[in-house]
Amino acid sequence: MLKVFCGYDPKEAIGFHVFCQSLIEQSSIDLQIIPLQGMQRDGTKAFTYSRFLVPEMCGFKGHAIYLDASDMLMLTDIAELAELFDPSLSCQVVKHDYETKHSKKFIGSDYESRNASYPRKNWSSLILWNCEHFPNRLLTTEYVSKQSGEHLHRFGWLEDSRIGDLPSCWNVLVGEMDNTDTKIAHFTLGIPDLSYYEFCDYSNQWYDSKNRMLYGPMRKEKRYAAQ
């Protein structure tokens, strides 16, 4: 059974449940879905730091997947991602290398904020963890609680050679990059439920998943993007 750790924040509950709908309905394998919301500090999201405790939560055994979830949409079978697991690496991520096109995110919401560019931005939003790889045994609760966000999100405890590169289709940043073979859409600027982003790329697929979550396959909400 594949362990899938999903970031959860009460402020983004609708996005979390839409993601889980898209994840479950396309999976060909059994999943253990584990919401993460602990270890909040510095006014960050509830799961900002707890993602780095996944190896410890797994008893430093096996492998697992972490996703930000609340602002993502699964467009394919997650079993395809699990098949990319490389036991020689500590973790695998999509190594985005970009400058943001947007100075603000979550526009029009109570959480509108500055959207800064920085090294390895969004690398940690999807992590294929090798929980038993020796360098990851450093990630105890005590260690993580003492480290800065910069150190953790940039994988500062690892040599670069131990960080594997996943194909970009597994973490496509909506509004920041194009990908015709998108497998996970990441609405890092804001989910379609926010009016400013309701017509963004992949919003129709997001609304479809929301409809199925709320009403099942028989009814549809009358809200679709003009695409």
N, C-alpha and C positions, 0 to 999 in steps of 0.2 A: 504493500500500500504506500503510495507516494504522500509524503508529508508536505503540505503547502501552507506556509505561514503568510497570512494576509494582514497588512497594516489596517487598523481600524481606528477611526476617530469619530466620536459622536457627532461632530459638526458635519461629517461627510457620510452619514449613515446610508443615504439613498445610493450614493455612488458605490459604497461597499457591497450592498445587496445586489445591485445591478451587475457588478463584476462577478460575484459568486454565481449568479444565474448564468452568465455567459461561460463561466468556467465549468460548472457542473454539466450543463446540457450538451457540451461538446466533448467531454472527457470519455475516453474509451477504457480507462483504468480506474480502479478504486482510489479515492482520495481521502486523506484526513486533513480537513481544512481547519486551521488553527488561527483565530483572530489574535492579533498582537495590539495591546494598548497600554502596556506598562512602561515604567522607567521614563516618565515625562519630566523634563526640566528645561529651564531657559525659555519658557514660553513656546516651545516647539510642539509639533504634533505628538499625539500620545504614543505613536510607534516609532518615533525618530531614532531612538537609541536601542529599543528592544530588538530590532532586527539583527543586531550584532550578538545577541544572546542565543540565536538559533542553534549553533553548534552545542552549546551547553545544555539547552533544553532537549536536545536529541541525545544527550549522554555522550557527546563526542563520538557518535557512531553513525555510519551510513551517510546518506545524502538527503538534502531537502531543498525546497525552492522557497525563496522569499519574494513577495511582490508588494508594491505600495497599495495595490488593489483599489482603494477608494476612488482613484482617478484613472483607472485602467479599464480596458475592455478586451476580453479574450476572444479572438477571432478564429481560433483553430484548436485542435486537440493538444492539451498540455503534455500528453505523452510524448509528443514530438520534441518538446523541450527537454524532458527528462532523458531522452535518448542521447542527448548531446553531452551528458555527464562524462567528465574526464577525470579518472581517479588519480592522475598524476599532478593535478592542480589543487590549490587551496579553495579557489572559487572561480566562477566564470560570470562575466557581466558583458553588457553591451557598452563598449568604450566610446561613448559620445565625445566628440571633440568639436565644439561649436561655440559661437558667441550668440546669445539670444537675440532674436529679432524684436522682442517686446520688453519694454522697460517696466511694465507692470503685469501682474497676474491676478486672477480672481476679480476682474474688473466688474464693478457694479454690485459687489457683495460686501458684507460686513468685514470680510477678510482680505479686501483689496490691499495689495502690498507691492513693494519694489521687487523687481525680478532681476537679480544681479547675475552676471556671468562669473564663473570661477572654475579652476581646474577640476576635472573629473566630475563635473556637474551631472547628476542623475545616474551615475554609475551604480550607486547603491540602491536604486529604486527597483531593481530586479537582480537577485543574486541566486545563482545555482551553487549551493553550499556543498563542499566536501567536509562534512562535520568531523570526520576522524583524521583529517590531514593534520600532521603534528603542529604546524604554526598556528592553527586555529584554536589549539588548546589554551592559548594565551587569553582567549575571550571568555573569561569568567565574569560573573556579576561584579566582583570587586574591581577588576581591571576596567571594564566598560564604564562603570560609574565614575571613574577618575579621569577618563580621557575626554578630550575636546571633540566636538562634532567634526571639526576639520580633520583631525587625525583619523577618526573612524570612517567617515564617508569617503575619504581618499585612500582607505585601506593601508594606513600608515604602519600597521604591524607586519605587513607582508613585503617581501621582495617583489618587484614588478613581474619577474618571471613566473611567479606563482599565481598570477591573476590572468585567467584565460579570457579570450575574446569571443563573445557570442555574435552571431550574425545580427545586423542592425534591425532586421525585421521583427525581432523579439522584444523591442522596446522603442517603438516609433513615437517620437515626440510630436504630437499633433500641433500644427502651427509653426513648428520649428524645422521640420524635415519632411521630405517626401519619400514614400516607399510603396511601390505597387504590389508588393508581396507581404503586406503587414500581417503579422500574426498576433501581436499585442499592440493595441492603440493606447497611448499614454497621454491623457489630457492634462498635461502638466501645467498648462495655463489656466485651466478651469473646465469642469465637466459640462456637457450640454444642458444640464439642468439649470445652469446659470444663464440668464437670458442673453448676455453678451456673447455666449459661445454656442447658442442653440443651433446655428447653421454651420458649425465647423465641420471639418473632415470627420467622417465616421459617426456623425451625430445620428443619422438614420439608423445605423446598426445599434447605437446605444439606446435610442428610443424603442426599437424593436425588443431589445433585451429587457428593458424596463417594463414594457407592456406584458411580456410573457411572465415576468416576475409577479406583477400585480394581478393580472387577469387570466393567465393561462393562454393557450393558443387560440381561443375562440373569440376574444374581445380585443379591440385595439383602441388605445387612447388617440384622440383626434389631434395629435400634435406631431408634425413631421417637418423636417427641414426641406426647403425648396432646393433640392439638388438634382 
